[in-house]
Amino acid sequence: MELMRLGERGSERPAVRDDGGLFDLSGLTADVSGDFLGDGGMNRVRAALAAGSLPSLSDTAPDGTGPRVGAPVAKPGAVICIGQNYAAHAAESGSTPPERPIIFFKHPNTVVGPDDDVRIPPGATKVDWEVELAVVIGRQARYLSSPDEALAHVAGYAIGNDVSERSLQIEQSGGQWSKGKSAETFNPLGPWLACDIQDPQKLRLRSWVNGEPRQDSSTADMIFSVARLVFDLSQYLVLDPGDVINTGTPEGVALSGRFPYLDTGDVVELEIDGLGRQRQTIR
């Protein structure tokens, strides 16, 4: 089961993909929001699918095109990010692997659809890509007693692109990375929220720029697992339904010095097993 939001920005329609079909959720909810996820919304969707009561949607228009795909969760309350969560990426950044998760935040309004354009901020010269496994919270998590409890608080998983402007992140940071992470369009998310992933630590994730391979790794290489991250974060803050956690990126970004930073007209593509594919043009 995969939750989606289809349509122009601000007018997305909630939908679900299941067994090859696409179905309208408008009769169950106005949107895929934190309130919906936290109030048993996923159970209602499963029940409606089992009953066969959801109207079918076509994912293509008469001219062969499909509707815009929005981020799979509407207006997250928080976007919490984990830095240097793959040892090889920490090394290419010039750092040793962290002993505890590094946490920073992106402004929630950075979240856009998976194929929406990414906009370079005025004067920016070091815009970078980062394919990441994104976790969406489905049940409030506060002061969990162990990582064993954590995954029960997850609604599902999606592809996230933690777009970064490295000069703002590093050279003008003041010791905190969020300046280089929070420009508009800097968090494409989706195309869907996968709700039935059994093991989030067995997913291959890849990225390309202009068709050339950049990143190719596995979530098995995370320093801190999804369960550990949700548990750890719950000790410092309350995770609410709809919150998004970007769990870190593997090696292969422009910050490494091996590749040029992004420029106008470049095309970034990202893919994670079972979570679909993104494609953004840099504007």
N, C-alpha and C positions, 0 to 999 in steps of 0.2 A: 504494500500500500504506500502510495506516494502522494503527498499533498502538494498542490500547485495553486498559483494565482495567475490568472490570464486576463489580459486586456491592457489598455493604456494606463499610464501612471495615474494613480488616484482613483481609478475606476476598475480595478482588477476584480475578477469574478473568482470565487473559491472553487476549486475542482479537486478531484482525486483520480489518480491512475491506478488501475487494479486489473490484473490478468489481461493486459493488453487493451483494456477499455478505458475511456476517459469519461468521467461523470461529473455532473453539476452538483455542487454543494450549497447552492444559494438557498435551497429550502431548509437547510440545517443551520446555516450561519451566514451572516453578512460578509465575514472575512475570516481568514486564518490568522487569528490574533492570539496574543498571550492569554486573554480571557477565555477564548474558545478552547485552547489547549489545556488550560488549568481547570476547566469546568467539565472535564469528561468528554470533550468534543471528539477525540479520536475514537473512543468507545462507541459514540453515536454513529460515526462514519462507518465503523466496522459492522455495526448492527444493520445499518441501511444497505450496505453492500450485500450482506448475507440475505437480506429480505428482497433484494432486487428492486428497491423502491427509488433509486436515484435516476434522474433523467440522463440519458446519454448525450455527450457532447462530441462534435467533430473537431479534431485539432487542425483542420485545414479549411481555408475559405474556398469558394468556387474557383478562384484564380490560382489555387495551389499553394498559396501562402498561409501561414498560421498566425494566430494572434500573438501579440507581444507577450512574453513570459516575464512576470514580475518576480521579485524575491518571494520565496515560499512562505514567509512569515511577515505580517504587516507591522510596521512601526515597533521594532523591538525596543524594550525599555533600556537595554544596555548592550553594548558590543564589547566584550572583554577578550583581550588578546594575550597569547602566551608567546614570549620571545625565546628564540634560540632553543627550541624543543627538539631539534635533531642535531646530534653531535657534529656531523659534517658541516651543517650550516653555521653552527657556532664557530667552527674552525675557520670557515671562509670569511666570517665576519671579524676574525682576529681575536676571538674570545675562547676561553675554556668552557666546557659544558657546565651549566649551572647546577648547583647542588639543591636548589629549591626553585620552583617555577617563577619565572620573571613575568610580571603582570603589567599590562598597560591597557589603555582604553582608546577606542575610536568613538567619535560622535555617532550616535545611532542614525543620523540622517545621511551617513555615508552609504548606507545600504541601498543598492539599486538592483535591477534585474540582471540576470546572468549574461545577457547579450546587449545590454545598454552600453553606450559609449562611455569611456573613461576620459575625463577632462583634465588636461594638464593645468595646474594653477599658474597664474601670471608669474613669470620669472623663474619658474622651476626648470632645473636642468638634470635632475637625477631621479626620474620617476622609474620605479622598479615594480616588478610583478612578484607575487608569492602565492602559489597554489597551497591551499590549506583545507584540512577537514574541519568543517564548521559543525558545531553541536548546538542544537536548539533545546532549551529547557522546557519540559512539559509539566513539571510538578515542583513546587517550591522546595528549595534545598537550603537548609540552614543548620549549621553545626552538626553535620553528619558524623556518625560515630566511626565509620570506616569506609574505605573505597568500595567495599562489597555492597554498600547501599546505593552507590552513586548512579549506576546505569538505569535504575528504576525511576530516576528523576529526569531522564532524557526523553524528549518527544521523538527526536530523529536527527538525521545527519544530512548535510548538504555540502556542496563545493563552495568555498569562499576564496576570493582573491583579495588578500590583504595588501592592496596597492599602497606603495610607500614613496615619499619624496625624501631621499636620503640626506640631502643637505639640511633640510628642516629637522629631520629626525636626529641627526648626529651633530652637525655643526652649530645649529641654533637651538638645540634641545633644552638647554638649561638643566640637563640631567634627566629628562623625561621624554619618551619617544612620541607622545601623542601629537605634537605639532606636525610631524611628518606623516601622520597617518589619517588625519581627519578632514582632508579636503573633500568637497562634494564628489560623489561617484566613486570614492576610494574603497568601496566594499561590495563589488558584485557578488550576489548570493543566489544559489539555485543551480539548475532549473527546478528542482523539486526537493521536498523534504522526505527522505526515505525513512519510513517508520519501522521497518522490519529487518534492519541490519543486525545480525546476531553477534558479530565480533568486530568492533570498530578498529581493532589492531591488526587486521589482515587485509587492508585495502591499498591497492597500488594507486599512486597519484603522480600525474605528469603535467608538464606545461610546455608550450611551444611559443615562439615569437616569429611571426612571418613564416610559419611552417617549419622552422628549424627547432629541433629539440633543445630544451633547456633543463627541466627538472624531470627526474624519473626515480622514484623512491617508493617506500612502503610505510604505512603507519606503524608497522612493526618496529620501525627504527626510532619511534618517539622515545625521548628520554623519560617523559612522564605520560602515562597512558591517559585515555579519556577518563576512566574511573578515578584515577589519582587526581587529575585536574579538578573534576567536579567536587570531589571530597575536599581537596585543599582550598579551593575557592570558597567553599561553604564555611570555612573557619574564619574568613575575613569579611565576608559580605553575604547577604541573602540573595540567592539566585531565584528569580521569578520566572514563571512561565512566559515564553516568548523571548527571553534573553538569549543572546548568541555568544558562543565561545569560539574564537578562532584559535586552533590548537597548535599553531606553529607551522613553519615551512621547511622543507628539505633544501639541500644545497642546489645550486644552479641558478642563482639570481645575479643581477647585474652588479650588485655590491661586491661580488667576488673579484671583479676586475677582469673576468674572462669574457664578458659580453657587454655590448653597449647598453646604455640606458634607453628607455623608450622615447620615441619621438612621434610627432604628428603623422598619422597614417599607418603606424604600426598596428599589427593585429596580434592579439594575445589569445591563446586558446588553452583551456585547462580541462582536465578530465580526472575523475576518481572512479574506481570500480563501483558499479551499482548506483552511482549518483549522477550520471549523465555527463554533459559537456557544456562548457561556456565558451563564448567567443566575443571579445570586445575589440573595438577600434579605438585607437588613441586619437583624441581631438584636441 
